[in-house]
Amino acid sequence: VSVGNASAGVPQMSAPGFYKTPVTKALFFATLGSSVLIPLETRAKLLNLDLNAVLSKGEFYRLVTSHGPFKTTSELVVGLFLLYKFRLFERMLGSEKFGAFVFYATSLATSLSAGVALSTSIRPTPGPYPLLYAMFVLHHVLVPPGKPKFFG
C-alpha cells in the first residue's frame, strides 16, 4: 500500500491508520486500555480527580489518571473516533509540537479543573474531554472552511 509520494517530500494527510502519529496512537490505546481493562468501580474509586485524596493523602497520580478512561462505552466509542480523526493534527504539526500541545492542554485543563473543584462543589468529569475540546479549537484554526458549490 503506497502511503504518499515520499520522494517529493509531500506529507500525506490522509494516510491510513496511525502512520507517523505515535502520540495519537499512544493516547488512543492508553484511553482504550484504561477504559476497557479497568473495572468501572475501580475507575470511579481510584482514577477520578478527588482533590481531598490528592491534598490529604498525597495521591498525585490522580491529576494524570483522571484524563485517561471514559465513563461509559458510548463515550468511549465517540471519543476514540474523535481521537482517530484528529490524528491529522499530529501529521500537520509533527509529533514533537503535537506532544507539547497535548501536554500543555492537559496541564492547563488539570489546573483549571482543580481550581474549580476547590472553589465550588463541581467535580470534573473523568476522561480526556479537555484534550478533545482543545483539538476542536485546533480544527477551527487549522482546517479551512468548506465552500458550498450550489451558490455558484
N, C-alpha and C positions, 0 to 999 in steps of 0.2 A: 504494500500500500504506500503510495507516494504521498508525503505529507506537505510538500511545497517545493518551491524552486530554491534549493539550498545553495546552488552555485551563484545565483544572483543576489543572495543575501536578503531576500524579501521575506519578512516574517509572515507566517501563515496563521491567521487569526481564527480560522475555522477548522483547525486540526482536530481529529477525533480524540476522545478520551482526555487523559491528563498529560498529554505530550508537552514537555517543557513547563510544567506547572507543579513543582514539588511542594510549594507552600499550600496551595489549594488542595492538593492530594492528601497532605498530612492533616489539614483541617477537616476534610471530608471524612477520612477514615477514623480520625480521633472522635469526631462527633458521632459517627455511625456506631463505633465500638462502645463508646460510653453510654449511648442511648439504648443499645440492644443488649449488651452483655451485663450491665449493672442493673439489678432489680430495682423496680420503682420505689419500694420502701427504703432501700439503701440510698438511692439517689436523693430522695427527699430529706433523709436524715443527715447524710454526710456531705453532699455536694452543693446544697443551696447556700446562698450568701447570707449567713447568720452572723451579724456583727457582734452579737453578745458572745458567741463562741470564738470569734476572731479576737476580740479585745480581752475577754476574761481568761480564755483557755489557750490563747496563742495559736489557734488553728488558721494560720495564714494561707494554707493551701486552698481554703475556700474562696479566696479572692481570684484564683485562677480557675478552679474547677467549676465555679458557678456558670462559666461561659461555655461549658462543654456539652452536656446532654440536653436534649429536648425532653419535654414532659410527656407528650403523647405521640402516638405513631403518626397521626396526621400532620402534626407539627414537624416531625422528623422527615417525612416524605417531601413536604413543601420546602423545608429548609435545605435539605440535601439537593433538591432540584435547583434552588437558587444558587447554592454554593457551586454546583457544577456549571451553571450558566455563567456565573461571574468569574470563572477561570480565565475568561477573556482579558480581564484587567491585569492578571499576572503576566500574561503574554505581552500586553501593551507596555506595562511599566517595567517588567523584568522582575525576577524573583527577589532581589535584594530590596528594591523600592517597595514592592508589594508586601514583603515581610515586615518592613518598617511601618508601612501603613497599617497592617494588621496589629502590630504591637502597640502603636500609638492610639489607634482607635479603641482597642480593648482596654488599654490602661486608662484612657480618658473616661470610658464608659464605667469602669470599675470605680474610679474615684467619684464620679458623679452619682452613681448608684449608692455608694457608701454614704455620701453626704446627704442624699435624700432620705435614706433609711435611718440615719442618725437624727435628722431633724423632724421627721414625720413618722407615721406608723405604716407607711407604704413599704412593702417588701418587693424587691426586684424579681421578675420572672426569670427562672433559670433557662439557659440556652444562649446560643450565640446571636441573639437578636440585635444587640448594638452593632456588631460587625456587619450583619446583613443590611441594616439600615444605612451604615456608612458606605457600603458598597452601592446602595441605591443612589447615594449622593454622587459617587464616582460615575455611575451610569449617566446621571443627569449632566455631569460636567464633561465627560469624555466622549459620549456617544452622540453624534449629531442627530437632530430630529429628522424624521422622515417627511418627505414632501408628497402629499397625495396627488396623483396624476389626473384625477377626474375633474379638476377645476381648470385644466388647460395649461 
